[in-house]
């Protein structure tokens, strides 16, 4: 059996075994016992910072609350212990905020190495966050982080402690890349500052995430040198796949798609929420109807639900071109990863390029092909940009026969093997000079009203 196949097999066996051994929920001295009932409602007090000291008085990464419980898979408690932390971080607009992360200790690790695993839960509903799924919540959108036990199990088997942040924050700011990044970096800070996790200042970290998790991974790697140099100094590298780079391109790419067009209203809602702008005033009556239906939806609700949906159908006639909406242009430029700094640690970037299999039947001029939702030309351009701006330790894999759904099967074991090598101190390979050309990642420009 090959290493990649064996890794996947181990993950399936471990994740399956976790669900077969119910265990009582434990609690530490800082918080009341958490149960599947108390931990699964938005009213759960653990998620609210209620201290008398202003949140702004705490440094990013400060631990505000702690609780210990059993790791749940689809609502079933397992023997695996999880430590959840409420910590101080920074939102998309640079304001102090509180967020939750989960630390899962390896049974064979010593606390010296950990992986920050960023989930691809992609939701506009805070109830779908990985911390809630781990605490026992069962929801349609929450099935995604439940399924990701298949990715987390092999990390634990190999001796890595795993940190799993709620990357979207407590408002579910879908696709707000900079906030994903700060939530991830401050999660690492919190995990190493808590006396309950077994992690500390000497723990080295790798970043890992696919799709929505790649948004968080990519932004965390890019922001770390300036936002969290203390974390950056302990990063061994970042491994990401199915990456969102320039969201304005992705909206054009999925426009009219049979499968992925539901991402259009999700992105509109996420941008509006993250930056507190009113985009409803530009929507048609049909657009407002779709907006209302998906305002608290997950990607599981949106996929395939609106086949053939376009921006034009959602907008008033005079706003048929999304670039005619100035607030939208300003927001998508803020979440363009191509405008962020170059990471200073090694990176593995992977991208599928068989999107036609998932319903993308045309490629808009200047956009090119992709995996059905992510644009391969954008990802290549980002990798080349990193190489050109000082990071020669960039590897790029393009899976021309795999779509967004198929690529993780190859990416996950590859990413794990790549991270193993970085923790072992082996020199990072480089594809710089061999990565094909990609798209322009220049900021979007406002367009006149039609």
Residue pairs with C-beta under 8 A, 6 or more apart in sequence:
1 9
3 413
3 417
4 410
4 413
4 414
4 417
5 413
7 154
7 412
7 413
7 416
7 417
8 150
8 154
8 409
8 412
8 413
10 153
10 154
10 157
11 149
11 150
11 151
11 153
11 154
11 157
12 150
14 149
14 153
14 154
14 156
14 157
15 73
15 149
15 150
15 152
15 153
18 71
18 73
18 78
18 79
18 80
18 149
18 153
19 73
19 74
19 76
19 78
21 78
21 79
22 76
22 77
22 78
23 70
23 77
23 78
23 79
24 70
24 77
25 33
25 34
25 35
25 36
25 69
25 70
25 77
26 33
26 68
26 69
26 70
26 81
27 33
27 34
27 67
27 68
27 69
28 66
28 67
28 68
28 83
28 196
30 65
30 66
30 67
30 196
31 46
31 65
31 66
31 67
31 68
32 38
32 67
33 69
34 46
34 67
34 68
34 69
34 84
34 135
35 136
36 72
36 75
36 77
36 135
36 136
36 137
37 136
38 44
39 46
39 69
39 132
39 135
39 136
39 137
40 127
40 132
40 135
40 136
40 137
40 138
42 126
42 127
46 65
46 67
46 84
46 86
46 100
47 86
47 98
47 100
47 126
47 170
48 98
49 55
49 64
49 65
49 86
49 88
49 98
51 64
55 88
55 96
55 97
55 98
56 96
58 64
58 88
58 96
59 88
60 88
60 89
60 90
60 182
60 185
60 186
60 189
60 227
60 228
61 87
61 88
61 89
61 185
61 186
61 187
61 188
61 189
61 190
61 193
61 228
62 87
62 88
62 190
62 193
63 85
63 86
63 87
63 190
63 193
63 194
64 85
64 86
64 87
64 88
64 98
65 85
65 86
66 83
66 84
66 85
66 86
66 194
66 196
67 83
67 84
68 81
68 82
68 83
68 84
68 196
69 81
69 82
69 84
69 134
69 135
69 136
70 77
70 78
70 79
70 80
70 81
70 82
71 77
71 78
71 80
71 81
71 82
71 104
71 134
72 78
72 133
72 134
72 135
72 136
72 137
72 146
73 146
73 149
74 138
74 143
74 146
75 136
75 137
75 138
77 136
80 104
80 156
81 104
81 105
82 102
82 103
82 104
82 134
82 135
83 102
83 103
83 104
83 105
83 194
83 196
83 197
84 100
84 101
84 102
84 103
84 131
84 134
84 135
85 100
85 101
85 102
85 103
85 187
85 190
85 191
85 194
85 197
86 98
86 99
86 100
87 98
87 99
87 100
87 101
87 186
87 187
87 189
87 190
88 96
88 97
88 98
88 186
89 96
89 97
89 98
89 99
89 169
89 182
89 183
89 186
89 187
90 96
90 97
90 179
90 182
90 186
90 227
91 97
91 169
91 171
91 173
91 179
91 182
91 274
92 173
92 176
92 178
92 179
92 274
92 275
92 334
93 274
93 275
93 276
97 169
97 170
98 170
99 165
99 166
99 169
99 170
99 183
99 186
99 187
100 129
100 131
100 165
100 166
100 170
101 131
101 163
101 164
101 165
101 166
101 187
101 190
101 191
102 130
102 131
102 134
102 163
102 164
102 165
103 161
103 162
103 163
103 164
103 191
103 194
103 197
103 199
104 152
104 156
104 161
104 162
104 163
104 164
105 111
105 161
105 197
105 198
106 155
106 156
106 157
106 158
106 159
106 160
106 161
106 162
107 156
108 157
108 159
109 156
109 159
109 160
109 161
110 159
111 161
111 198
111 199
111 200
111 203
112 202
112 203
112 204
113 159
113 160
113 161
113 203
113 204
113 205
113 206
113 423
114 160
114 161
114 162
114 163
114 191
114 199
114 203
114 204
114 205
114 206
115 155
115 160
115 161
115 162
115 163
115 205
115 206
115 207
115 208
115 419
116 162
116 163
116 164
116 165
116 184
116 187
116 188
116 205
116 206
116 207
116 208
116 220
117 148
117 151
117 152
117 155
117 162
117 163
117 164
117 208
117 209
117 213
118 164
118 165
118 167
118 180
118 184
118 207
118 208
118 209
118 212
118 213
118 214
118 215
118 216
118 217
118 220
119 130
119 144
119 145
119 148
119 164
119 167
119 209
119 212
119 213
120 144
120 148
120 209
120 210
120 211
120 212
120 213
120 214
120 242
121 128
121 129
121 130
121 133
121 141
121 142
121 144
121 145
121 168
121 212
121 298
121 299
122 141
122 144
122 174
122 211
122 212
122 266
122 298
122 299
123 129
123 141
123 144
123 168
123 172
123 174
123 297
123 298
123 299
124 172
124 174
124 266
124 269
124 270
124 273
124 294
124 295
124 296
124 297
124 298
125 139
125 141
125 172
125 296
125 297
125 298
126 132
126 166
126 168
126 170
126 171
126 172
127 137
127 139
127 141
127 142
128 139
128 140
128 141
128 142
128 144
128 145
128 172
128 298
129 142
129 145
129 166
129 168
129 172
130 145
130 148
130 164
130 165
130 166
131 164
131 166
132 139
132 142
133 139
133 142
133 143
133 145
133 146
134 145
134 164
138 146
139 298
140 298
140 300
140 301
141 297
141 298
141 299
141 300
141 301
142 298
143 300
144 298
144 299
144 300
145 164
151 208
151 210
151 408
151 412
152 162
152 164
154 413
154 416
155 162
155 208
155 416
156 162
158 416
158 420
160 206
161 197
161 198
161 199
161 203
163 187
163 188
163 191
163 199
163 205
165 183
165 184
165 187
165 216
166 183
167 180
167 183
167 184
167 212
167 213
167 215
167 216
168 174
168 176
168 179
168 180
168 183
169 176
169 179
169 183
171 273
171 274
172 273
172 296
173 179
173 270
173 273
173 274
174 266
174 267
174 269
174 270
174 273
174 274
175 215
175 244
175 247
175 266
175 267
175 270
175 271
175 274
175 335
176 270
176 271
176 274
176 275
176 335
177 215
177 216
177 218
177 219
177 244
177 335
177 337
177 340
178 219
178 223
178 334
178 335
178 340
179 274
180 215
180 216
180 219
180 220
181 216
181 218
181 219
181 220
181 222
181 223
181 227
182 223
182 227
183 216
184 207
184 216
184 217
184 219
184 220
185 220
185 223
185 224
185 227
185 228
185 231
186 228
188 205
188 228
188 231
189 228
189 230
189 231
191 197
191 199
192 199
192 200
192 201
192 203
203 234
204 234
204 235
204 236
204 423
205 231
205 234
205 235
205 236
206 235
206 236
206 237
206 238
206 239
206 419
206 422
206 423
207 217
207 220
207 221
207 235
207 237
207 238
207 239
207 240
208 217
208 238
208 239
208 240
208 415
208 416
208 419
209 215
209 216
209 217
209 239
209 240
210 240
210 241
210 242
210 407
210 408
210 411
210 412
211 241
211 242
211 244
211 374
211 404
211 408
212 244
212 299
213 240
214 240
214 241
214 242
214 243
214 244
215 243
215 244
215 337
217 238
217 239
217 240
218 238
218 240
218 243
218 245
218 337
218 382
219 337
219 340
220 238
221 235
221 238
221 343
221 345
221 347
222 337
222 340
222 341
222 342
222 343
223 340
223 341
224 231
224 232
224 235
224 343
224 344
224 345
225 232
225 341
225 343
225 344
226 341
232 344
232 345
235 345
236 345
236 346
236 419
236 422
236 423
237 345
237 346
237 347
237 348
237 393
237 418
237 419
237 422
237 428
238 343
238 345
238 346
238 347
238 348
239 347
239 348
239 415
239 418
239 419
240 347
240 348
240 349
240 350
240 415
241 349
241 350
241 351
241 352
241 407
241 408
241 411
241 415
242 350
242 351
242 352
242 371
242 373
242 374
242 404
242 407
242 408
242 411
243 337
243 349
243 351
243 374
243 378
243 379
243 382
244 250
244 337
244 374
245 336
245 337
245 338
245 374
245 375
245 378
245 379
245 381
245 382
245 441
246 332
246 336
246 337
246 338
246 375
246 378
246 439
246 441
247 267
247 332
247 335
247 336
248 322
248 323
248 329
248 332
248 333
248 336
248 444
249 367
249 375
249 378
249 439
250 263
250 267
250 373
250 374
250 375
250 378
251 263
251 264
251 267
251 311
251 322
252 364
252 367
253 355
253 360
253 363
253 364
253 367
253 370
253 373
253 375
254 260
254 261
254 263
254 264
254 360
254 372
254 373
255 261
255 264
255 310
255 311
255 312
255 364
256 308
256 309
256 310
256 361
256 362
257 307
257 308
257 358
257 359
257 360
257 361
257 372
257 373
258 304
258 307
258 308
258 358
258 359
258 360
258 361
259 303
259 304
259 307
259 358
259 359
259 360
259 372
260 303
260 358
260 359
260 360
260 372
260 373
261 306
261 307
261 308
261 309
261 310
262 294
262 299
262 301
262 302
262 303
262 304
262 305
262 306
262 309
263 299
263 302
263 373
264 309
264 310
264 311
264 314
265 287
265 290
265 291
265 294
265 302
265 306
265 309
265 314
266 294
266 297
266 299
266 302
268 279
268 291
268 314
268 328
269 291
269 294
269 295
271 277
271 279
271 328
271 331
271 332
271 335
272 278
272 279
272 280
272 331
274 331
275 327
275 330
275 331
275 334
277 327
277 328
277 331
278 327
279 325
279 327
279 328
280 288
280 291
282 315
282 316
282 319
282 325
282 328
283 291
283 314
283 315
283 316
284 313
284 314
284 315
284 316
284 317
286 313
286 314
287 313
287 314
287 315
287 316
290 306
290 309
290 314
291 314
294 301
294 302
307 359
311 320
311 322
312 320
315 322
315 325
317 450
318 324
318 449
318 450
319 325
319 449
319 450
320 450
321 447
321 450
322 328
322 329
323 329
323 444
323 445
323 446
323 447
324 446
324 447
324 448
324 449
324 450
326 446
329 444
329 445
329 446
332 444
333 339
333 443
333 444
336 441
336 443
336 444
337 382
338 378
338 381
338 382
338 385
338 441
338 442
339 441
339 443
342 385
342 386
342 389
342 390
342 391
343 386
343 391
344 390
344 391
345 391
345 393
346 391
346 393
346 394
346 395
346 422
346 428
347 383
347 386
347 391
347 393
347 394
347 395
348 395
348 397
348 414
348 415
348 418
349 379
349 382
349 383
349 394
349 395
349 396
349 397
350 396
350 397
350 398
350 399
350 407
350 410
350 411
350 414
350 415
351 370
351 371
351 374
351 376
351 379
351 380
351 396
351 397
351 398
351 399
351 407
352 370
352 371
352 372
352 374
352 376
352 398
352 399
352 402
352 403
352 404
352 406
352 407
353 369
353 370
353 371
353 376
353 398
353 399
353 400
353 402
354 371
354 372
354 399
354 400
354 401
354 402
354 403
354 406
355 369
355 370
355 371
355 372
355 373
355 403
355 404
356 369
356 372
357 372
357 403
357 406
358 371
358 372
358 373
358 403
358 404
358 405
359 372
360 370
360 372
360 373
363 369
366 439
367 375
367 377
367 439
368 375
368 376
368 377
368 439
369 375
369 376
369 377
370 376
370 377
370 378
371 399
371 402
371 403
371 404
371 407
372 403
372 404
372 405
373 404
374 404
375 439
376 398
376 438
377 438
377 439
378 438
378 439
378 441
379 396
379 438
380 396
380 398
380 435
380 436
380 437
380 438
380 439
381 437
381 438
381 439
381 440
381 441
382 438
382 441
383 394
383 396
383 431
383 435
383 438
384 432
384 435
384 437
384 438
385 441
386 394
387 394
387 430
387 432
387 433
387 435
392 430
392 432
393 428
393 429
393 430
394 430
394 431
394 432
394 435
395 418
395 428
395 429
395 430
395 431
396 431
396 434
396 435
397 411
397 414
398 436
399 406
399 407
399 410
399 411
402 409
402 410
421 428
422 428
